[in-house]
């Protein structure tokens, strides 16, 4: 619908943009260190109503690693009530909280590098083509759908996906989630998700988020997840199973320092890679420790994230450390 033809009785079409850029110093245990300035990501967002119950969302992503612009989301949204919504197109399937918040709404900088978070199969940036139902029933959120297998895994068998989440304190309306609410909510959320393709490929996880407001503007947060990718998804295609877990803790200081607040964050993750496709693909473990000192100016719309990450392997791959700073801006 052209902008000038928008029905005045409907909410306006919204247009937005976001960017993540960083400087990273990488120091491997073997080999030379590197220093990199990167435009990690840039996004354009468009969404709006066609009627009071039919809506459309279209988002693009500049992929810094390939220097390409690709379709992120293209979704026809049939939203009849809190309890009955159906989405068609390309979007995030029911999966773990980490996939449903994405890099722009995560709590820490180095997301999706630990062998645990968001190992579900995808076409691009966690998305797949398909259809899903979702609904909110008080403190319980349910979602289930079917998604294209060939484009995500090379197997033309459809992928089934489902998720259930219980919010014991404040609710989290909508389909997509956040990694933190920076003290806007008191949360105690437990979720379980799973995907299946055929009779022998599965992936599933449990996730947890606790967040409490502290004083005037502060917050304490604990996030955790355990996941297993059994011949479906995972972080290394040479291994049949990938399982592990992480725990993340953060404290947002209530005092304003200039226009923002400082936050300290720590995360520890451990993942195991098993069932290599050849005898040369030996089992190995990955341990990842991440520390952040974040300066939160306007939550997800303006934040500066200073980070240190130590990644260690007991076989196969080389240990390395990274230190850097990332800037995120959205409007």
N, C-alpha and C positions, 0 to 999 in steps of 0.2 A: 504494500500500500504506500503510495507516495506520501511524503510528510504533509503536503498541503491538503490531502484528502482525508486526513485522520478525523474521525468522528469526534466532535467536541465533547460528547458525553462520556467518552472513554478516557482513561489515564493517558498521558502523553507517551510518545515513543522516547526511549532513553538511549543515549549514545555516550560511550565512555572509552577510556583507554588506560593502559597500564604498561609499565616497563620495569625490568630488573637489570641492573648493570653491576659489575663487580671487578675488583682486583684480587687476584689469588696468587700466593706464593706456594708452590708445591715442591716438597723435598722428599724424593724417594730414598729408601735405604741403599739402593744401588743405582748409580747413574747421576746425571746432572740435575740440579734444581731448575725450575722454570718460574717465570713471572709473567702473568697474563692479565691484560685488561679485556673484558668481554662484555658485549651486549647479550646477556643470557636470554632475554625474552622481551618481546613487545607484543601487546595485544590490543585489538579493537573490539568493542562490545556494542551490539545493537539488540534491543529487545522492545517489544511493545504488543499491545492487544490488537486483534482483528475484530473480535466481538468481546462481550463480557466474559466469555468462557473459552475462547480460542485465542491463543497467544503464540508469538514466534520469538525465538532467540537465535541470533547469529553472531558468533565470535570467531575471530581469526587470531593466529599466533605466528609471530616471527620466530623461527627456530634458529638460535644463534649458532648451533653446531653445524647446520647445513646451509645457512644463509638463505633459507626459503621461507615464504609465507604460506601457511596451510590452513585449512578449515579446522577449527577447534570444535565448536558446537554449531549445529544447524538443526533446530528442534521445533517441531510442531507440538504445542502444549495444549492439551484439552484439560482444563482445570475447572471442574464443576463444583467442588467443595473441598474442605480439608480432608475428607475421607475418600474422595474419588478423583484421581488425576491420572491421565494417561499421556505419556510422552512418546513421540515417534521421531526418528532421525538419528543424528550422531550426538552422543552425550556420554557422560560417565555412567556405566552400568552400576547396579547395586554391588557394593564391594566394601573395602575397609574405609574407616573414617579418613585415613590419610589420602586415599584417592579422591574422596568426595570433598575434601577441602582444597586440594591442589597446591602448587607452590606459592600462589599469591595470598592464600589464606592459611598457610601453615604457621606454626609457632616458631620454628627454627629455620635457619638458612639452608643447610645442606640436606634437604629432603631427598628421599629416594636414592640414597647412596649406601644404605646399611645392610642390604640383602633381605630386609623384612618388609618395610613399608611398601604398599602398592606394587606387589609383584604380579598382580592379575594381568591376563593378556589384554592387548589393546592394539588399535590401529595407530593412534597418535595421541600422545599426552594423556593416556589413561582412557581415551574414548573408544567406543565401538559403535557400529551401526545397528540399530534394533528398535525395540519397543518395550516400554515398561509401565507398570502400574505402581503408584505410590499413594499412601494415605496416612493421615495423622488421626489417631484415636486416643485423644487425651495425652497421656504420658508415653504412649507407644506409637512408633513410626514403623510402617511396613512398606517394603518395595519388592517387586519381582518382575522379571522380564526375560525376553529371548533376544539373542544378539548373534550377528553374523560370525560364523567360525572361520571361514576361508580367509577373510581379510585380516583377522587377528592372529590366527595360528597356522594357516595353510591347510587346515582340515575343514572340509565343507560341512561337517556336522555342526548344527547350531549349538550355541553356548547358552545354558540356562543360568540365571543369576538371581539371588535373593538376599535380603537383609532385614533384620529386625533390630530395633533400637528402643531402649527404655530410658527416658529422662525422668529421674526421680525428683529432681528439684525444678528449676525453670525449664520450660519447653524450648525446643529449637525448631521453629517453623520452617517449612520449605524442604526441598529435596536435597540440595547441596548443603554442606556443613562447614564449620570453622575449626581450626586447630586451637584457637583461643578466642575469648570474647573480651579480653583486656579489662576484666572487671565489670563489664556490663551485665553479666549474668552470674548466678550461683548455679553451678552445674554438677550433677552426678549422673553421668551417662554411660551405659553399657550397651555395646552392640555386638552382633554376630552376623557374619556374612559368608556366603559361599557361592562358588560357580562350579558347573559340571559340563563336560563335553563328552558325549558318548557314555560308555559304560566303565571307562578306566582312567579318565582324566578329571581330577578334582583340584580345587583350591578353596581354602576356607580360613577364617580368622576370628579372633575375639579382640575387641578394642574397648578402651576405657578412657574416660576423661572426667577429672574432678577439678573444679575451679571455684574458688571462694573469693568474694570481695574482701579487701583489707583496707581499713581506714578510709580516707577520702581519695579514691582513685587508684588504689593499689589492688593487687590480686596475687594469689598463690595458685599454682596449677600443677597437676600431675596427669600425664598422659602415658598410656601403655598399650602394647599390642603384642599378641602372639599370632603367628601365621604359618601355614604350611601350603606349599605349592607342589602338588603331586602330579607330575607330567602335564601340568597346565600352568603356564606363566612361569614365574621365577626369574632370578637375576642372571642365570648363566645357562644358556641353551644346551650346553654339553653335559648337564646333570639332570637326572630325572626328578629328584626331589630337592627342595630348598625349604628349610624351616628355621624358625627362630623367633626372637622377641626383643623388645626394647622397653625402656622406661625413660621418661623425660620429666624433669622438674624445673619449674621457673618461678621467679618472684619479681613482680612488677612493683617498683618502689612508688609509694603514693605521692611523694613530693615532686612538684614541678621543678625542672631545671631548664630555664629558658622556656621554649615552647613545648617541650616534651618531657617524658619520664624515662629513666633508665630501668632496664630489666636485665637480670642475670638468669642464665638458662644452662642446664647440663643434660646430656642425653647419653645413654649407654645402650648399645645393641650387640647382639650376638646371633650369627646365622650359621647354619650348617649346610654344606652342599654334598649330596650323596648320589649314588647310582650313576656314575659317569658312563658315557656311551661307549667308551673303549677302556681296556685295562690301563692305558696311559693316563686316563682322567681319574686321578686318585682323589679320595675324599679329602675335603679341607674345611676349615672353619674360618669365619671372619669375625673380628671384634672391632667395633667402631665407637670411639669416644668423641663427643662434640661438646664444645663450650661456646656460648654466645654471650656477648655484652651488647645489648640492643638499646637503641635510642628511639623511643616510640613517640612520634610527633602527632600523627593523626591516624592511629591504628594501622590498618592495612593500606591506607592511602599515602602515608608518608612515614617511612621508617628506615633507619640506618642500622645495619646488623654486622657487628664485628665478630669473627668466628675463628676458632681453632678446631681442627679435626685430625684425629690420629686413627688411621686404619691399619689393622694388623691381620695377617694371614698365617696359618701354621703350615701351609704348603701351597704350591701352584703359583701364587701371585706374590708380588713384592710389596712389602710394607711401605707406607708413605705417610707424610704429615702435610697438612695444609693450614695456612693462616691467611686471612683476607678480610675484606670488607665488602658488603653488598648494600646497594641502595635500591629501594622499591618506591615507586610513585604510581598512584592511580588517581583518575578523576572520573 
